[in-house]
Amino acid sequence: MKNLIKTFLNDEAGASAAEYALILAIIGTGVAVGAVTLGDAIGNALSRAGSEIDTLDYSGA
């Protein structure tokens, strides 16, 4: 029993898995925030481009 407790306390596999999960959560949050921000910027740019196209004079004069 003493060896089992000693082995459990010295086992670092669970700590590594927790660290990887934390890193993955942080990276995932950054990707999500970046996607939302970039998506808004692209949407605004396309909207402005569409507005400029709508104001073009096609009469050929």
Biopython code that builds the backbone (N, CA, C, O; Angstrom):
import numpy as np
from Bio.PDB.StructureBuilder import StructureBuilder

atoms = [
    (1, "MET", "N", (0.828, -1.195, 0.000)),
    (1, "MET", "CA", (0.000, 0.000, 0.000)),
    (1, "MET", "C", (0.874, 1.261, 0.000)),
    (1, "MET", "O", (0.569, 2.257, -0.655)),
    (2, "LYS", "N", (1.962, 1.176, 0.755)),
    (2, "LYS", "CA", (2.863, 2.321, 0.832)),
    (2, "LYS", "C", (3.465, 2.633, -0.545)),
    (2, "LYS", "O", (3.591, 3.799, -0.918)),
    (3, "ASN", "N", (3.836, 1.589, -1.295)),
    (3, "ASN", "CA", (4.382, 1.796, -2.639)),
    (3, "ASN", "C", (3.339, 2.382, -3.582)),
    (3, "ASN", "O", (3.668, 3.208, -4.433)),
    (4, "LEU", "N", (2.090, 1.966, -3.438)),
    (4, "LEU", "CA", (1.016, 2.486, -4.284)),
    (4, "LEU", "C", (0.838, 3.989, -4.074)),
    (4, "LEU", "O", (0.696, 4.741, -5.038)),
    (5, "ILE", "N", (0.845, 4.420, -2.829)),
    (5, "ILE", "CA", (0.705, 5.851, -2.520)),
    (5, "ILE", "C", (1.919, 6.621, -3.032)),
    (5, "ILE", "O", (1.782, 7.709, -3.592)),
    (6, "LYS", "N", (3.114, 6.049, -2.837)),
    (6, "LYS", "CA", (4.335, 6.704, -3.299)),
    (6, "LYS", "C", (4.324, 6.839, -4.826)),
    (6, "LYS", "O", (4.692, 7.885, -5.362)),
    (7, "THR", "N", (3.904, 5.783, -5.518)),
    (7, "THR", "CA", (3.818, 5.815, -6.975)),
    (7, "THR", "C", (2.800, 6.849, -7.433)),
    (7, "THR", "O", (3.047, 7.585, -8.388)),
    (8, "PHE", "N", (1.657, 6.907, -6.757)),
    (8, "PHE", "CA", (0.614, 7.870, -7.112)),
    (8, "PHE", "C", (1.106, 9.300, -6.939)),
    (8, "PHE", "O", (0.849, 10.149, -7.792)),
    (9, "LEU", "N", (1.802, 9.575, -5.858)),
    (9, "LEU", "CA", (2.282, 10.931, -5.602)),
    (9, "LEU", "C", (3.395, 11.344, -6.562)),
    (9, "LEU", "O", (3.549, 12.531, -6.848)),
    (10, "ASN", "N", (4.167, 10.393, -7.059)),
    (10, "ASN", "CA", (5.264, 10.703, -7.974)),
    (10, "ASN", "C", (4.849, 10.683, -9.438)),
    (10, "ASN", "O", (5.623, 11.089, -10.305)),
    (11, "ASP", "N", (3.640, 10.218, -9.724)),
    (11, "ASP", "CA", (3.172, 10.126, -11.112)),
    (11, "ASP", "C", (2.823, 11.526, -11.621)),
    (11, "ASP", "O", (2.004, 12.225, -11.026)),
    (12, "GLU", "N", (3.452, 11.923, -12.723)),
    (12, "GLU", "CA", (3.231, 13.260, -13.279)),
    (12, "GLU", "C", (2.439, 13.233, -14.580)),
    (12, "GLU", "O", (2.296, 14.271, -15.225)),
    (13, "ALA", "N", (1.929, 12.095, -14.978)),
    (13, "ALA", "CA", (1.177, 11.987, -16.232)),
    (13, "ALA", "C", (-0.102, 12.817, -16.179)),
    (13, "ALA", "O", (-0.459, 13.461, -17.166)),
    (14, "GLY", "N", (-0.781, 12.810, -15.066)),
    (14, "GLY", "CA", (-2.004, 13.603, -14.923)),
    (14, "GLY", "C", (-1.725, 15.095, -15.000)),
    (14, "GLY", "O", (-2.503, 15.853, -15.578)),
    (15, "ALA", "N", (-0.613, 15.508, -14.417)),
    (15, "ALA", "CA", (-0.243, 16.927, -14.457)),
    (15, "ALA", "C", (0.058, 17.356, -15.889)),
    (15, "ALA", "O", (-0.317, 18.452, -16.303)),
    (16, "SER", "N", (0.725, 16.504, -16.633)),
    (16, "SER", "CA", (1.029, 16.833, -18.028)),
    (16, "SER", "C", (-0.245, 16.957, -18.850)),
    (16, "SER", "O", (-0.374, 17.866, -19.671)),
    (17, "ALA", "N", (-1.182, 16.047, -18.631)),
    (17, "ALA", "CA", (-2.447, 16.110, -19.361)),
    (17, "ALA", "C", (-3.201, 17.394, -19.023)),
    (17, "ALA", "O", (-3.798, 18.014, -19.903)),
    (18, "ALA", "N", (-3.175, 17.788, -17.766)),
    (18, "ALA", "CA", (-3.852, 19.019, -17.360)),
    (18, "ALA", "C", (-3.186, 20.238, -17.997)),
    (18, "ALA", "O", (-3.865, 21.175, -18.417)),
    (19, "GLU", "N", (-1.872, 20.220, -18.067)),
    (19, "GLU", "CA", (-1.160, 21.337, -18.695)),
    (19, "GLU", "C", (-1.485, 21.427, -20.182)),
    (19, "GLU", "O", (-1.697, 22.519, -20.711)),
    (20, "TYR", "N", (-1.523, 20.280, -20.854)),
    (20, "TYR", "CA", (-1.877, 20.283, -22.277)),
    (20, "TYR", "C", (-3.305, 20.782, -22.485)),
    (20, "TYR", "O", (-3.571, 21.521, -23.433)),
    (21, "ALA", "N", (-4.215, 20.388, -21.615)),
    (21, "ALA", "CA", (-5.602, 20.842, -21.728)),
    (21, "ALA", "C", (-5.689, 22.352, -21.534)),
    (21, "ALA", "O", (-6.439, 23.027, -22.239)),
    (22, "LEU", "N", (-4.932, 22.880, -20.587)),
    (22, "LEU", "CA", (-4.928, 24.324, -20.338)),
    (22, "LEU", "C", (-4.351, 25.081, -21.535)),
    (22, "LEU", "O", (-4.897, 26.104, -21.947)),
    (23, "ILE", "N", (-3.259, 24.584, -22.085)),
    (23, "ILE", "CA", (-2.664, 25.223, -23.264)),
    (23, "ILE", "C", (-3.642, 25.200, -24.429)),
    (23, "ILE", "O", (-3.801, 26.198, -25.132)),
    (24, "LEU", "N", (-4.296, 24.064, -24.633)),
    (24, "LEU", "CA", (-5.271, 23.939, -25.714)),
    (24, "LEU", "C", (-6.438, 24.903, -25.522)),
    (24, "LEU", "O", (-6.919, 25.488, -26.493)),
    (25, "ALA", "N", (-6.899, 25.075, -24.290)),
    (25, "ALA", "CA", (-7.997, 25.999, -24.016)),
    (25, "ALA", "C", (-7.585, 27.442, -24.308)),
    (25, "ALA", "O", (-8.367, 28.210, -24.866)),
    (26, "ILE", "N", (-6.376, 27.804, -23.936)),
    (26, "ILE", "CA", (-5.896, 29.170, -24.178)),
    (26, "ILE", "C", (-5.753, 29.428, -25.680)),
    (26, "ILE", "O", (-6.164, 30.477, -26.176)),
    (27, "ILE", "N", (-5.171, 28.470, -26.396)),
    (27, "ILE", "CA", (-5.010, 28.631, -27.843)),
    (27, "ILE", "C", (-6.369, 28.674, -28.529)),
    (27, "ILE", "O", (-6.581, 29.479, -29.436)),
    (28, "GLY", "N", (-7.291, 27.816, -28.102)),
    (28, "GLY", "CA", (-8.633, 27.803, -28.687)),
    (28, "GLY", "C", (-9.360, 29.115, -28.484)),
    (28, "GLY", "O", (-10.048, 29.595, -29.385)),
    (29, "THR", "N", (-9.211, 29.696, -27.308)),
    (29, "THR", "CA", (-9.838, 30.988, -27.034)),
    (29, "THR", "C", (-9.242, 32.074, -27.932)),
    (29, "THR", "O", (-9.968, 32.911, -28.468)),
    (30, "GLY", "N", (-7.932, 32.055, -28.092)),
    (30, "GLY", "CA", (-7.283, 33.034, -28.962)),
    (30, "GLY", "C", (-7.730, 32.906, -30.406)),
    (30, "GLY", "O", (-7.957, 33.910, -31.082)),
    (31, "VAL", "N", (-7.856, 31.678, -30.879)),
    (31, "VAL", "CA", (-8.311, 31.453, -32.255)),
    (31, "VAL", "C", (-9.745, 31.949, -32.427)),
    (31, "VAL", "O", (-10.067, 32.574, -33.437)),
    (32, "ALA", "N", (-10.601, 31.675, -31.454)),
    (32, "ALA", "CA", (-11.996, 32.105, -31.544)),
    (32, "ALA", "C", (-12.102, 33.631, -31.553)),
    (32, "ALA", "O", (-12.845, 34.196, -32.356)),
    (33, "VAL", "N", (-11.375, 34.288, -30.677)),
    (33, "VAL", "CA", (-11.403, 35.754, -30.626)),
    (33, "VAL", "C", (-10.847, 36.335, -31.924)),
    (33, "VAL", "O", (-11.399, 37.295, -32.462)),
    (34, "GLY", "N", (-9.766, 35.763, -32.423)),
    (34, "GLY", "CA", (-9.193, 36.228, -33.683)),
    (34, "GLY", "C", (-10.138, 36.044, -34.852)),
    (34, "GLY", "O", (-10.226, 36.910, -35.723)),
    (35, "ALA", "N", (-10.845, 34.926, -34.879)),
    (35, "ALA", "CA", (-11.786, 34.666, -35.973)),
    (35, "ALA", "C", (-12.936, 35.661, -35.956)),
    (35, "ALA", "O", (-13.358, 36.140, -37.008)),
    (36, "VAL", "N", (-13.442, 35.972, -34.780)),
    (36, "VAL", "CA", (-14.539, 36.937, -34.676)),
    (36, "VAL", "C", (-14.060, 38.319, -35.107)),
    (36, "VAL", "O", (-14.741, 39.004, -35.870)),
    (37, "THR", "N", (-12.907, 38.723, -34.628)),
    (37, "THR", "CA", (-12.363, 40.038, -34.976)),
    (37, "THR", "C", (-12.061, 40.131, -36.465)),
    (37, "THR", "O", (-12.423, 41.112, -37.115)),
    (38, "LEU", "N", (-11.406, 39.124, -37.000)),
    (38, "LEU", "CA", (-11.072, 39.124, -38.417)),
    (38, "LEU", "C", (-12.329, 39.040, -39.273)),
    (38, "LEU", "O", (-12.406, 39.675, -40.325)),
    (39, "GLY", "N", (-13.303, 38.271, -38.835)),
    (39, "GLY", "CA", (-14.560, 38.164, -39.576)),
    (39, "GLY", "C", (-15.277, 39.497, -39.660)),
    (39, "GLY", "O", (-15.803, 39.858, -40.713)),
    (40, "ASP", "N", (-15.302, 40.233, -38.554)),
    (40, "ASP", "CA", (-15.921, 41.560, -38.558)),
    (40, "ASP", "C", (-15.174, 42.511, -39.491)),
    (40, "ASP", "O", (-15.797, 43.278, -40.224)),
    (41, "ALA", "N", (-13.859, 42.462, -39.465)),
    (41, "ALA", "CA", (-13.061, 43.348, -40.317)),
    (41, "ALA", "C", (-13.294, 43.036, -41.794)),
    (41, "ALA", "O", (-13.434, 43.947, -42.610)),
    (42, "ILE", "N", (-13.335, 41.766, -42.129)),
    (42, "ILE", "CA", (-13.582, 41.383, -43.523)),
    (42, "ILE", "C", (-14.991, 41.790, -43.944)),
    (42, "ILE", "O", (-15.188, 42.290, -45.051)),
    (43, "GLY", "N", (-15.959, 41.580, -43.080)),
    (43, "GLY", "CA", (-17.334, 41.979, -43.385)),
    (43, "GLY", "C", (-17.456, 43.470, -43.621)),
    (43, "GLY", "O", (-18.139, 43.901, -44.550)),
    (44, "ASN", "N", (-16.800, 44.261, -42.787)),
    (44, "ASN", "CA", (-16.834, 45.716, -42.957)),
    (44, "ASN", "C", (-16.158, 46.142, -44.257)),
    (44, "ASN", "O", (-16.653, 47.030, -44.950)),
    (45, "ALA", "N", (-15.034, 45.517, -44.593)),
    (45, "ALA", "CA", (-14.329, 45.866, -45.832)),
    (45, "ALA", "C", (-15.181, 45.532, -47.052)),
    (45, "ALA", "O", (-15.255, 46.326, -47.990)),
    (46, "LEU", "N", (-15.818, 44.379, -47.051)),
    (46, "LEU", "CA", (-16.670, 44.009, -48.181)),
    (46, "LEU", "C", (-17.900, 44.906, -48.274)),
    (46, "LEU", "O", (-18.361, 45.220, -49.371)),
    (47, "SER", "N", (-18.421, 45.312, -47.141)),
    (47, "SER", "CA", (-19.566, 46.219, -47.141)),
    (47, "SER", "C", (-19.183, 47.575, -47.734)),
    (47, "SER", "O", (-19.930, 48.140, -48.533)),
    (48, "ARG", "N", (-18.023, 48.094, -47.343)),
    (48, "ARG", "CA", (-17.551, 49.363, -47.905)),
    (48, "ARG", "C", (-17.301, 49.232, -49.401)),
    (48, "ARG", "O", (-17.634, 50.135, -50.168)),
    (49, "ALA", "N", (-16.719, 48.118, -49.817)),
    (49, "ALA", "CA", (-16.470, 47.906, -51.247)),
    (49, "ALA", "C", (-17.784, 47.853, -52.012)),
    (49, "ALA", "O", (-17.888, 48.409, -53.106)),
    (50, "GLY", "N", (-18.780, 47.194, -51.452)),
    (50, "GLY", "CA", (-20.091, 47.134, -52.094)),
    (50, "GLY", "C", (-20.733, 48.498, -52.203)),
    (50, "GLY", "O", (-21.362, 48.809, -53.214)),
    (51, "SER", "N", (-20.585, 49.312, -51.180)),
    (51, "SER", "CA", (-21.140, 50.670, -51.214)),
    (51, "SER", "C", (-20.462, 51.509, -52.285)),
    (51, "SER", "O", (-21.124, 52.275, -52.985)),
    (52, "GLU", "N", (-19.151, 51.371, -52.419)),
    (52, "GLU", "CA", (-18.424, 52.109, -53.454)),
    (52, "GLU", "C", (-18.856, 51.660, -54.843)),
    (52, "GLU", "O", (-19.007, 52.488, -55.741)),
    (53, "ILE", "N", (-19.054, 50.378, -55.029)),
    (53, "ILE", "CA", (-19.503, 49.867, -56.328)),
    (53, "ILE", "C", (-20.894, 50.399, -56.650)),
    (53, "ILE", "O", (-21.179, 50.736, -57.799)),
    (54, "ASP", "N", (-21.761, 50.477, -55.643)),
    (54, "ASP", "CA", (-23.115, 50.991, -55.860)),
    (54, "ASP", "C", (-23.112, 52.452, -56.294)),
    (54, "ASP", "O", (-24.028, 52.887, -56.993)),
    (55, "THR", "N", (-22.101, 53.215, -55.892)),
    (55, "THR", "CA", (-22.074, 54.645, -56.224)),
    (55, "THR", "C", (-21.369, 54.930, -57.549)),
    (55, "THR", "O", (-21.286, 56.090, -57.953)),
    (56, "LEU", "N", (-20.860, 53.911, -58.235)),
    (56, "LEU", "CA", (-20.191, 54.142, -59.522)),
    (56, "LEU", "C", (-21.184, 54.636, -60.567)),
    (56, "LEU", "O", (-22.356, 54.261, -60.571)),
    (57, "ASP", "N", (-20.681, 55.482, -61.444)),
    (57, "ASP", "CA", (-21.499, 56.022, -62.535)),
    (57, "ASP", "C", (-21.265, 55.170, -63.778)),
    (57, "ASP", "O", (-20.173, 55.167, -64.346)),
    (58, "TYR", "N", (-22.288, 54.461, -64.185)),
    (58, "TYR", "CA", (-22.184, 53.557, -65.329)),
    (58, "TYR", "C", (-22.677, 54.201, -66.632)),
    (58, "TYR", "O", (-22.827, 53.508, -67.638)),
    (59, "SER", "N", (-22.923, 55.483, -66.626)),
    (59, "SER", "CA", (-23.495, 56.135, -67.808)),
    (59, "SER", "C", (-22.484, 56.272, -68.946)),
    (59, "SER", "O", (-22.886, 56.479, -70.091)),
    (60, "GLY", "N", (-21.207, 56.163, -68.670)),
    (60, "GLY", "CA", (-20.183, 56.287, -69.705)),
    (60, "GLY", "C", (-19.858, 57.720, -70.060)),
    (60, "GLY", "O", (-19.124, 57.953, -71.020)),
    (61, "ALA", "N", (-20.366, 58.677, -69.336)),
    (61, "ALA", "CA", (-20.125, 60.086, -69.646)),
    (61, "ALA", "C", (-18.851, 60.589, -69.038)),
    (61, "ALA", "O", (-18.506, 61.758, -69.207)),
]
sb = StructureBuilder()
sb.init_structure("model")
sb.init_model(0)
sb.init_chain("A")
sb.init_seg("    ")
for serial, (resi, resn, name, xyz) in enumerate(atoms, 1):
    if name == "N":
        sb.init_residue(resn, " ", resi, " ")
    sb.init_atom(name, np.array(xyz, "f"), 0.0, 1.0, " ", f" {name:<3s}", serial, name[0])
structure = sb.get_structure()
